[in-house]
Amino acid sequence: MKSYKNILLLPPSTIKKALETIDKGAMKIALVVDKNSKLIGTLSDGDIRRGILKGLSLEDSIESIIFKTPTVCTNKDSKEYILELALSKKIQQIPIVDEGGVLVGIEIVDELLQPTIKSNKVVLMVGGLGTRLRPLTDNIPKPMLKVGNKPILETIILNFKKYGFVNFILCVSYKSKIIEEYFKDGKYFGVNIEYIHEDKRMGTAGALSLINKESLLEPFFVMNGDLLTNMNFENMMNHHVLNESMATMGVREYDFQVPYGVVNIKNNNILSIEEKPTHRFFVSGGIYLLSPNSLNYIPKNNYYDMPTLFEKLIEEEQKSISFPIHEYWLDIGRIDEFEKANREFTEVFNV
C-alpha cells in the first residue's frame, strides 16, 4: 500500500491547499480525515473544478465539496478483491481503512497490476518418468509435453512469475537435457533458474536434501511439475506466513458418489438407508510451502515423499496447515487428463 501521509487534509483546509496537496502527492487525489484519522471522504481535481464553477474561491473551505461516499476497502481485503472492485468502478485509487473506519493506506490500481518481485524460491519437481503418459513420454519428459501452445512447465513458471515469484530450482532427472536446453538460466522468460540433478529416485521431499540450505533461507514453494492451475500463489504465501506455519499443503476437495443405497447396520439391525450418498474429502494438490527449518526433518540423499514429511512434522508437533485450492487445478498424469488439459487450456488461461 502507498503511504497516505502526504495527501491528507482536514475539513477546514482551503481549496488552494487542496490543489497543492493533490499536485504534490502525484496520486490525483486527497484524503480528508477528522482529527482521529477517520476517513471523511476524498477530494479530486474534478471535485475542486466543479466547486469553483459554482462560485467557490481558492480561499474557501473544502467542506462543501468533499466526496463523502468514496469506494473504500478494509485492510483485510485481498489484493485481488481490491483490484477487481477498482476496475469494475473504473477508479484508480481506493482508500484502505480498518474496521473502525480509520485510514491506514491507499491502493493505486496501476501498482496493483504490477507484481511485487519476491525473493522466495520455487522448487519444481520435474524428474519423473511419466510412465502413465507413454508413449507420449518415450522421448520427452512429462513437464515438456505441450498443453495449449507451450510446455506444461512453461505455463507453471509463467504463472508463478505473474505473482512475482521469479527464482526457480528445477529438480531434474529423466531426459533433463531437453528441459535445460529449453529453459537454460531462465533469462529469456524473465526468471532465474538453477538445476538440481537427481541420480536416483528421491521423492517429492527427498530431492530437497540435495539443495544447499543457504539458498532456502525463507519460505519456499515445492510443486509437482505436471500440474496445471491458475491458483493465486501470492495468497498461499500470505496464508503460510500469517499462520507462522512450518509446512502448508495446498488441498483440493474431492467427492465421489456411491452408486448404491448404503445400508447402516448395527448388530444385524438396519438403522438407516442412504440412497447413493456423496462422500467428500480433502486431497493433496501437489503444491506445498515449507519454512526453512522443515529441511531439518528430511534425511540426506534418501527417498522421502511429501506425505511422510508432513506426518513427521505432525508427530513432532510442528505447525502444519492446509490451504484450499478453489481455482482451476488439474493433475496431468494420464492420457485422458492430458487431452482434457488441451481442451480447456485456452478458456482457462485466456490465450
Secondary structure as a PSIPRED ss2 file (coil, helix, strand):
# PSIPRED VFORMAT (PSIPRED V4.0)

   1 M C   1.000  0.000  0.000
   2 K E   0.000  0.000  1.000
   3 S C   1.000  0.000  0.000
   4 Y C   1.000  0.000  0.000
   5 K H   0.000  1.000  0.000
   6 N H   0.000  1.000  0.000
   7 I H   0.000  1.000  0.000
   8 L E   0.000  0.000  1.000
   9 L E   0.000  0.000  1.000
  10 L C   1.000  0.000  0.000
  11 P C   1.000  0.000  0.000
  12 P C   1.000  0.000  0.000
  13 S C   1.000  0.000  0.000
  14 T E   0.000  0.000  1.000
  15 I H   0.000  1.000  0.000
  16 K H   0.000  1.000  0.000
  17 K H   0.000  1.000  0.000
  18 A H   0.000  1.000  0.000
  19 L H   0.000  1.000  0.000
  20 E H   0.000  1.000  0.000
  21 T H   0.000  1.000  0.000
  22 I H   0.000  1.000  0.000
  23 D H   0.000  1.000  0.000
  24 K H   0.000  1.000  0.000
  25 G H   0.000  1.000  0.000
  26 A C   1.000  0.000  0.000
  27 M C   1.000  0.000  0.000
  28 K C   1.000  0.000  0.000
  29 I C   1.000  0.000  0.000
  30 A E   0.000  0.000  1.000
  31 L E   0.000  0.000  1.000
  32 V E   0.000  0.000  1.000
  33 V E   0.000  0.000  1.000
  34 D C   1.000  0.000  0.000
  35 K C   1.000  0.000  0.000
  36 N C   1.000  0.000  0.000
  37 S C   1.000  0.000  0.000
  38 K E   0.000  0.000  1.000
  39 L E   0.000  0.000  1.000
  40 I E   0.000  0.000  1.000
  41 G E   0.000  0.000  1.000
  42 T E   0.000  0.000  1.000
  43 L E   0.000  0.000  1.000
  44 S C   1.000  0.000  0.000
  45 D H   0.000  1.000  0.000
  46 G H   0.000  1.000  0.000
  47 D H   0.000  1.000  0.000
  48 I H   0.000  1.000  0.000
  49 R H   0.000  1.000  0.000
  50 R H   0.000  1.000  0.000
  51 G H   0.000  1.000  0.000
  52 I H   0.000  1.000  0.000
  53 L H   0.000  1.000  0.000
  54 K C   1.000  0.000  0.000
  55 G C   1.000  0.000  0.000
  56 L C   1.000  0.000  0.000
  57 S C   1.000  0.000  0.000
  58 L C   1.000  0.000  0.000
  59 E C   1.000  0.000  0.000
  60 D C   1.000  0.000  0.000
  61 S E   0.000  0.000  1.000
  62 I C   1.000  0.000  0.000
  63 E H   0.000  1.000  0.000
  64 S H   0.000  1.000  0.000
  65 I H   0.000  1.000  0.000
  66 I C   1.000  0.000  0.000
  67 F E   0.000  0.000  1.000
  68 K C   1.000  0.000  0.000
  69 T C   1.000  0.000  0.000
  70 P C   1.000  0.000  0.000
  71 T C   1.000  0.000  0.000
  72 V C   1.000  0.000  0.000
  73 C E   0.000  0.000  1.000
  74 T E   0.000  0.000  1.000
  75 N C   1.000  0.000  0.000
  76 K C   1.000  0.000  0.000
  77 D C   1.000  0.000  0.000
  78 S C   1.000  0.000  0.000
  79 K H   0.000  1.000  0.000
  80 E H   0.000  1.000  0.000
  81 Y H   0.000  1.000  0.000
  82 I H   0.000  1.000  0.000
  83 L H   0.000  1.000  0.000
  84 E H   0.000  1.000  0.000
  85 L H   0.000  1.000  0.000
  86 A H   0.000  1.000  0.000
  87 L H   0.000  1.000  0.000
  88 S H   0.000  1.000  0.000
  89 K H   0.000  1.000  0.000
  90 K C   1.000  0.000  0.000
  91 I C   1.000  0.000  0.000
  92 Q C   1.000  0.000  0.000
  93 Q E   0.000  0.000  1.000
  94 I E   0.000  0.000  1.000
  95 P E   0.000  0.000  1.000
  96 I E   0.000  0.000  1.000
  97 V E   0.000  0.000  1.000
  98 D C   1.000  0.000  0.000
  99 E C   1.000  0.000  0.000
 100 G C   1.000  0.000  0.000
 101 G C   1.000  0.000  0.000
 102 V E   0.000  0.000  1.000
 103 L E   0.000  0.000  1.000
 104 V E   0.000  0.000  1.000
 105 G E   0.000  0.000  1.000
 106 I E   0.000  0.000  1.000
 107 E E   0.000  0.000  1.000
 108 I E   0.000  0.000  1.000
 109 V H   0.000  1.000  0.000
 110 D H   0.000  1.000  0.000
 111 E H   0.000  1.000  0.000
 112 L H   0.000  1.000  0.000
 113 L C   1.000  0.000  0.000
 114 Q C   1.000  0.000  0.000
 115 P C   1.000  0.000  0.000
 116 T C   1.000  0.000  0.000
 117 I C   1.000  0.000  0.000
 118 K E   0.000  0.000  1.000
 119 S E   0.000  0.000  1.000
 120 N E   0.000  0.000  1.000
 121 K E   0.000  0.000  1.000
 122 V E   0.000  0.000  1.000
 123 V E   0.000  0.000  1.000
 124 L E   0.000  0.000  1.000
 125 M E   0.000  0.000  1.000
 126 V C   1.000  0.000  0.000
 127 G C   1.000  0.000  0.000
 128 G C   1.000  0.000  0.000
 129 L C   1.000  0.000  0.000
 130 G C   1.000  0.000  0.000
 131 T H   0.000  1.000  0.000
 132 R H   0.000  1.000  0.000
 133 L H   0.000  1.000  0.000
 134 R C   1.000  0.000  0.000
 135 P C   1.000  0.000  0.000
 136 L C   1.000  0.000  0.000
 137 T C   1.000  0.000  0.000
 138 D C   1.000  0.000  0.000
 139 N C   1.000  0.000  0.000
 140 I C   1.000  0.000  0.000
 141 P C   1.000  0.000  0.000
 142 K H   0.000  1.000  0.000
 143 P H   0.000  1.000  0.000
 144 M H   0.000  1.000  0.000
 145 L C   1.000  0.000  0.000
 146 K E   0.000  0.000  1.000
 147 V E   0.000  0.000  1.000
 148 G C   1.000  0.000  0.000
 149 N C   1.000  0.000  0.000
 150 K E   0.000  0.000  1.000
 151 P E   0.000  0.000  1.000
 152 I H   0.000  1.000  0.000
 153 L H   0.000  1.000  0.000
 154 E H   0.000  1.000  0.000
 155 T H   0.000  1.000  0.000
 156 I H   0.000  1.000  0.000
 157 I H   0.000  1.000  0.000
 158 L H   0.000  1.000  0.000
 159 N H   0.000  1.000  0.000
 160 F H   0.000  1.000  0.000
 161 K H   0.000  1.000  0.000
 162 K H   0.000  1.000  0.000
 163 Y C   1.000  0.000  0.000
 164 G C   1.000  0.000  0.000
 165 F E   0.000  0.000  1.000
 166 V E   0.000  0.000  1.000
 167 N E   0.000  0.000  1.000
 168 F E   0.000  0.000  1.000
 169 I E   0.000  0.000  1.000
 170 L E   0.000  0.000  1.000
 171 C E   0.000  0.000  1.000
 172 V E   0.000  0.000  1.000
 173 S C   1.000  0.000  0.000
 174 Y C   1.000  0.000  0.000
 175 K C   1.000  0.000  0.000
 176 S H   0.000  1.000  0.000
 177 K H   0.000  1.000  0.000
 178 I H   0.000  1.000  0.000
 179 I H   0.000  1.000  0.000
 180 E H   0.000  1.000  0.000
 181 E H   0.000  1.000  0.000
 182 Y H   0.000  1.000  0.000
 183 F H   0.000  1.000  0.000
 184 K C   1.000  0.000  0.000
 185 D C   1.000  0.000  0.000
 186 G C   1.000  0.000  0.000
 187 K H   0.000  1.000  0.000
 188 Y H   0.000  1.000  0.000
 189 F H   0.000  1.000  0.000
 190 G C   1.000  0.000  0.000
 191 V C   1.000  0.000  0.000
 192 N E   0.000  0.000  1.000
 193 I E   0.000  0.000  1.000
 194 E E   0.000  0.000  1.000
 195 Y E   0.000  0.000  1.000
 196 I E   0.000  0.000  1.000
 197 H E   0.000  0.000  1.000
 198 E C   1.000  0.000  0.000
 199 D C   1.000  0.000  0.000
 200 K C   1.000  0.000  0.000
 201 R C   1.000  0.000  0.000
 202 M C   1.000  0.000  0.000
 203 G H   0.000  1.000  0.000
 204 T H   0.000  1.000  0.000
 205 A H   0.000  1.000  0.000
 206 G H   0.000  1.000  0.000
 207 A H   0.000  1.000  0.000
 208 L H   0.000  1.000  0.000
 209 S H   0.000  1.000  0.000
 210 L H   0.000  1.000  0.000
 211 I C   1.000  0.000  0.000
 212 N C   1.000  0.000  0.000
 213 K H   0.000  1.000  0.000
 214 E H   0.000  1.000  0.000
 215 S H   0.000  1.000  0.000
 216 L C   1.000  0.000  0.000
 217 L C   1.000  0.000  0.000
 218 E C   1.000  0.000  0.000
 219 P C   1.000  0.000  0.000
 220 F E   0.000  0.000  1.000
 221 F E   0.000  0.000  1.000
 222 V E   0.000  0.000  1.000
 223 M E   0.000  0.000  1.000
 224 N E   0.000  0.000  1.000
 225 G C   1.000  0.000  0.000
 226 D C   1.000  0.000  0.000
 227 L E   0.000  0.000  1.000
 228 L E   0.000  0.000  1.000
 229 T E   0.000  0.000  1.000
 230 N C   1.000  0.000  0.000
 231 M C   1.000  0.000  0.000
 232 N C   1.000  0.000  0.000
 233 F H   0.000  1.000  0.000
 234 E H   0.000  1.000  0.000
 235 N H   0.000  1.000  0.000
 236 M H   0.000  1.000  0.000
 237 M H   0.000  1.000  0.000
 238 N H   0.000  1.000  0.000
 239 H H   0.000  1.000  0.000
 240 H H   0.000  1.000  0.000
 241 V H   0.000  1.000  0.000
 242 L H   0.000  1.000  0.000
 243 N C   1.000  0.000  0.000
 244 E C   1.000  0.000  0.000
 245 S C   1.000  0.000  0.000
 246 M C   1.000  0.000  0.000
 247 A E   0.000  0.000  1.000
 248 T E   0.000  0.000  1.000
 249 M E   0.000  0.000  1.000
 250 G E   0.000  0.000  1.000
 251 V E   0.000  0.000  1.000
 252 R E   0.000  0.000  1.000
 253 E E   0.000  0.000  1.000
 254 Y E   0.000  0.000  1.000
 255 D E   0.000  0.000  1.000
 256 F E   0.000  0.000  1.000
 257 Q E   0.000  0.000  1.000
 258 V C   1.000  0.000  0.000
 259 P C   1.000  0.000  0.000
 260 Y C   1.000  0.000  0.000
 261 G E   0.000  0.000  1.000
 262 V E   0.000  0.000  1.000
 263 V E   0.000  0.000  1.000
 264 N E   0.000  0.000  1.000
 265 I E   0.000  0.000  1.000
 266 K E   0.000  0.000  1.000
 267 N C   1.000  0.000  0.000
 268 N C   1.000  0.000  0.000
 269 N E   0.000  0.000  1.000
 270 I E   0.000  0.000  1.000
 271 L E   0.000  0.000  1.000
 272 S E   0.000  0.000  1.000
 273 I E   0.000  0.000  1.000
 274 E E   0.000  0.000  1.000
 275 E E   0.000  0.000  1.000
 276 K C   1.000  0.000  0.000
 277 P C   1.000  0.000  0.000
 278 T E   0.000  0.000  1.000
 279 H E   0.000  0.000  1.000
 280 R E   0.000  0.000  1.000
 281 F E   0.000  0.000  1.000
 282 F E   0.000  0.000  1.000
 283 V E   0.000  0.000  1.000
 284 S E   0.000  0.000  1.000
 285 G E   0.000  0.000  1.000
 286 G E   0.000  0.000  1.000
 287 I E   0.000  0.000  1.000
 288 Y E   0.000  0.000  1.000
 289 L E   0.000  0.000  1.000
 290 L E   0.000  0.000  1.000
 291 S C   1.000  0.000  0.000
 292 P H   0.000  1.000  0.000
 293 N H   0.000  1.000  0.000
 294 S H   0.000  1.000  0.000
 295 L H   0.000  1.000  0.000
 296 N H   0.000  1.000  0.000
 297 Y H   0.000  1.000  0.000
 298 I C   1.000  0.000  0.000
 299 P C   1.000  0.000  0.000
 300 K C   1.000  0.000  0.000
 301 N C   1.000  0.000  0.000
 302 N C   1.000  0.000  0.000
 303 Y C   1.000  0.000  0.000
 304 Y C   1.000  0.000  0.000
 305 D C   1.000  0.000  0.000
 306 M H   0.000  1.000  0.000
 307 P H   0.000  1.000  0.000
 308 T H   0.000  1.000  0.000
 309 L H   0.000  1.000  0.000
 310 F H   0.000  1.000  0.000
 311 E H   0.000  1.000  0.000
 312 K H   0.000  1.000  0.000
 313 L H   0.000  1.000  0.000
 314 I H   0.000  1.000  0.000
 315 E H   0.000  1.000  0.000
 316 E C   1.000  0.000  0.000
 317 E C   1.000  0.000  0.000
 318 Q C   1.000  0.000  0.000
 319 K C   1.000  0.000  0.000
 320 S E   0.000  0.000  1.000
 321 I E   0.000  0.000  1.000
 322 S E   0.000  0.000  1.000
 323 F E   0.000  0.000  1.000
 324 P E   0.000  0.000  1.000
 325 I C   1.000  0.000  0.000
 326 H C   1.000  0.000  0.000
 327 E C   1.000  0.000  0.000
 328 Y C   1.000  0.000  0.000
 329 W E   0.000  0.000  1.000
 330 L E   0.000  0.000  1.000
 331 D E   0.000  0.000  1.000
 332 I C   1.000  0.000  0.000
 333 G C   1.000  0.000  0.000
 334 R C   1.000  0.000  0.000
 335 I H   0.000  1.000  0.000
 336 D H   0.000  1.000  0.000
 337 E H   0.000  1.000  0.000
 338 F H   0.000  1.000  0.000
 339 E H   0.000  1.000  0.000
 340 K H   0.000  1.000  0.000
 341 A H   0.000  1.000  0.000
 342 N H   0.000  1.000  0.000
 343 R H   0.000  1.000  0.000
 344 E H   0.000  1.000  0.000
 345 F H   0.000  1.000  0.000
 346 T H   0.000  1.000  0.000
 347 E H   0.000  1.000  0.000
 348 V H   0.000  1.000  0.000
 349 F H   0.000  1.000  0.000
 350 N C   1.000  0.000  0.000
 351 V C   1.000  0.000  0.000
